[in-house]
Amino acid sequence: MTHSKHIFLVSFRYKPFKGVGVLRISYWFEMLKKKGFPVTLITAEEGNTEENIIRIPLDSENGFLSRIIRDKSFFWEKKLTNLLIKDNLLSENDVVLLTGGPFLYFMSVRKIRKKLPTVKIILDYRDPFAINPRFDNFILKRKIKEIFEKSFNRNADCVIAVNDYCEKLFITPPESVVIENGYDEREFGDVDIATKDGKAFIYAGAFHHDRSPELFLNEVVFHPEQPIFHYCGNADLPVSNNRIINHGFQTYQQTVDLLKKVSIGVIITGGKEFESTTKIFDYFAAKLKILIITKGEVKTGNLQQIVRDNPNVVWAINEKNAIKEAMDSLLRNEYLDWKYTQFSRKNGFEKLLSVINK
């Protein structure tokens, strides 16, 4: 099938960058090509030359302004705009989708709209920008970001959030849709519960100041069942033991391979309503029992919305006795089958197609 619309996907970061943020846009890129769309991906990430990928690296910025503005995509926006407009890459019938973070290269949408008013512009925020309950306590900074987001959204046709709560945080969106990150269904075709290590826990990802793993790791060390804990990420773990295995940063494929071998996935959350995490969907697809440790109230927020129908999830306050009790329950109980396919990236991609074709 041929399509008249040329799709331009713009992502400041992309492969070979190994962060989880590139998985969403790379899936969309690959599936759009498979569907027969003319599609081009534009990124600041340096790497090998590939078909349909334009790499425009960011020049080194060491001046005073770059030390103030931590969002380096601010310095990339002009390069992107020149490529799309001055080099006549875009035409009136095209679609351009920009995904963040970082976000300040979204400034290009105002110039795109002015030059080509009929181009469809889609902004995929992934994380909240102007109103982010995790990071933004400085009122002036938040007000400035609100001005930016209003400008971005005023010139867009549609904005995308990763969950219902993040959708509510948008500043005057034109139209909005929720597309969760989901799991890559292509990677989970051979999960066998019978071969899993029944005493093995895993955590994949970063920690924050309100997501301390210390109490959980202490329970791993002293638990009478002598469980194993696998960690995939860049953090230095605060507790060391021969049953705590720090694999360091792993590729998505390496992490998936580990998920298929263990029985229990761990989520540690600060208890904020908007929080969700990509790994929860991979835990579903790997058929894991799940321990959610929260600094806030159990069974609340967007995480509860995602897991509420899953019989394999146990919540615990981030306190010693609660964690011990939850671990006991998960080690004792068997995994129960449930339908999780609604959380596949394929389902999210179908929503994206609806936005593109609207």
N, C-alpha and C positions, 0 to 999 in steps of 0.2 A: 504494500500500500504506500502511495506517495502522499505527502502533505504539503500544502502551500505555505504553511507557517514555518519559519525558521526559528528554532528555539535557542536562545542564548542563556546558558547557565553561568552565573558569575559567583565565584567563591574565592575569597582572599587566600584561604588555605585549601590545599588539595594534596593528593598523593604526589610525592612520597612521604609527606607529613603523615605521621602514624596516629594522630589523635582521633578519638571516636567521632569528632565533629565532621570529618570528611566522609564517613560511611553513608550518611543520608544523601548527600549530593552525588556521590559516585554511583549509588544505586539508581537514582533518577536518571543520571547521564547514560548509564548502560541500558536501562529499560527503554528510554526514549529512542535510542539508536535501534534497539531491537524491534520497536514498534514502527520503525521506518521514518521517523521524523528527521528532517535535516536539523542537526543539533551541534552546537559548538560550546565548549566549556572554556571560560577565561579565568585565569588564576595568577596570583603573584608568586606562587610556589615554583621554585626552580626544580628542574628534573629533565628526564629524557623527553625528546620530541615524540609526540604521539599524534595520530590522526585525530582531527576534530578538537584538539586542545591547543589553545593559545596561551603561552606563558609570558607574562610581562613582569619581570622581577622588580621588586621595590628597590630603588636606590638607597644607599646607606644614608641615614639621617642622624647626624650627631649634634645638630645645633641646639640652641636654647629652646626653640619651639618643640622640638622632638622630645625634649626632657619633660615638658609640661603635658603634652598630648601623648598619652600612652597608647592610644589606639592608632597603630601605625598605618592602618588602611586610610587614614586621613591624608597621608602623603601619596597614596596610590591612586586616589580618586581622579586626579587630573589625567594621569596616564590612561586610565580606563575610559574616561569620557572622550578623550581624543581618539582612542581606538574605535569606539562605538559611533561617534558622530563625525569627527573630522575625516576619518578614514572611510566613512560611508559604509560601515559594516552592517548597520541596522537599516531596515526599510520599513515602510508604513504598516505592513501586515505582520510584522514579526512579534515575538514574545521574548521578553527579557526577565529572567528570574535572578534576583540577588539574594544570597543567603549569608547570614551572620552567625556569630560574631567573628571578627570585629565588625563594627557597624558604620563607621563614619564614611566609608566609601559609598554608602547609600545616598550621599549628597549628589551623586551623579544623576539621580532620577529627575531632579528638577530641570536639569539641562536637556535630558532626553525628552521629557514631556514637552518642553518649549519647542524643541526642534522637530520632533516627530509625535504629534498629539495623538495619533491613532495606534501607536505601539502599545501592546498590553504589557504593563509592568506589575510584576508579582514580587513581594518582599517576604522572604522566609526568615523570621526572626530567630527561630529555635529557642534562644533564651530571651527573657525580658530585657529591654534596653533602658528606656527612660525610668520606668518604675521596676526596680529589681530589689525585692525585699531582703535579699542576702547581703548585698554590698553597699547600697546607697543610703547613707545616713546624713550626708552633707546636703542641706536644703538647696544651697545655691547651685551645686553641681547637678542636682536632680532637675531643677528648674531649667537649666541650660539644655540638658538632655531632652526635656519635654519639648522645648522649642524645636530642636532638631527632629525629634520623632514626628511632631505635627507636620513639619515640612516634608519629610519622607512620605508619610501616609497620604498627605493631600495630593501628591503627584503619582500615587500608585492606584492600581485597579483592584488589587486584592492583597491582603496580608495573611500570613500563615503563622499559627502558634503550634506548640507541641502538645499542649494540653488545655483543658477547659479553663483552668485558673489563669494560665498565662494569657489566654485570649481576653480575659476580663481586664488585663493590665494595659492593653493598647490605648494609646492616645488618639482619639478620633479616627478610627480606622474607616476606610471607604467601604470595604466588605471584608469579612474575616472567615477563616476556615481553620479547623484543627486537624493537623496531620501528625499523629504520634510517630516517634522514631521507629518503633517496632523492631522485629528481629528479621534477619536475612534468611528467608525460608530455604534458600539454595544451600545453606551451610549445615542444616540440621536434619538431614534425611536418614541418618543412621544412629539415632540415640537408642541405646539398649540399657534399660534400668538394671537388668540382671548382672551386668558387668561393672556397675558402679561401686566405688568404695563407700560403703554405708556410713563410715565415720569421718568422711572428708568434707570440710567446709571450704568455701571459696569467696573471695571478695575481689572484684575487678574494678579498678578505677582509683580516683583520688580521695583524699580526706580533707576536711576543712576544720577550722577551729571549733565548730559546733558539731563535728562528726568524729569524736575521738574513739579510736578502736581499743584503747588501753584496757578497759574493763572486760571487754569481750576476749581479748588476747590472754588476759590473766585467767579467765575461765577455761580457755583452751589448755593452758599449762597445767591447771590443777584439777581438771575434770577427771573423775575416776575412769571414764570410758576411754581416755587417752585419744581424743580425736586429732585429726590432722587439719591444719589450716594452710590453704594456698592463697598467696597474694600476688596479683598481677598489677603492677603500677610503679610509679616513680618515688613513692613515699618511703622514708626511713621509718620502719616500724618501731614503736616505743617499747616493745617486749620481745625478747629473743629466747628461742627454745628450739630444740632439734625437731619438734613437731610443728613448728611455724616455718613454712617454706616461702621465702620471698623470691619469686621468679623474676622480679624486675619488670620493666615495661615489656609487654608482649604485643605482637600484632593481633589483629582481630582473629585471624585464623588460628594462631597459637592459643589464644584465650578460649575460643570455641572448642578446640581439641581438649583443653583441660576441663571445661564445663561438662563435656560428655563423660568424663571419668569420675566425677564427684557427685555427691548426693544433696548437698545443702548449700544454697547461695545466701550470702549475707548482704544486707543493705543497711547502711548507717546514715540516718537523716537528722538534720537539725530541727525537724518538726515544723517547718514552715509550710503553709498551705500549698504554695505553688510548686514545691519540689517534686520532681519526678526524675527518673534516671533511665538511661538507655539500657543499662544492664538488666533491669527487671524483665524486659522482654526476652533477652537472651536466656535468662534463667527459666522463663516459661518454656521456651523452645527446647532447652536442654533437659526438661522434665525434672527440675530441682524442687525440693522442698525449700522454703524460703524463711529466713529469720530477718525481720525488720526491727532494728534497734533505733529508737527515737529519743531525742532530747525533749520532745514535746509530748502531747497526749497521744496515746495509741489509737489506731484505727481512725485517723483523721486526715484531711487534706487530699491532694490529688493522688497520692500513693494509694490511699484506701479506695479511692474511686476505681483505680486500675486493678487492685487485687481482691476486691470485695467478694467475688464469686469463686476465688481459688481456695479449695479446701486444704491446700498444703502450706499456707502462710501462717506464721506465728509472730505476733508483735511482742516487743518488750521495751519497757522504759530502760534507758541507759544507766541501769543500776545493777549491782552485783547479783542480788537474789533473783531479780526478774530475768536477767540474762541466763543464769543457771537453770531456772525453771523452764524457760523457752528451749534451751539446748536439750534438756532432758526429754521434752516432748517430741522434738524433731528427731532425735536419735532413736526414740522408741517407736514412733509411728511410721507406717509404710506410706509411700507415695500413692496418691489417689489420682486416677485419670480425670482430666477435665478438658474442655474445649478452649484452646488458646489461639487458634488460627486467625481470629479477628485482629490480632496484634502483629500480623506479618507486615513487612515493608511492602509487599505486593498490594495489600489492601490500601495502604497509605498512598501508593502510587496511583491507584485508580481514582482517588480523590483529587490528586494533582492533575490528572488528565481532564477531569471534569472542569477544573478551574481554567486550564489552558484552552479547552474547546468551547467554553461558555461564550 
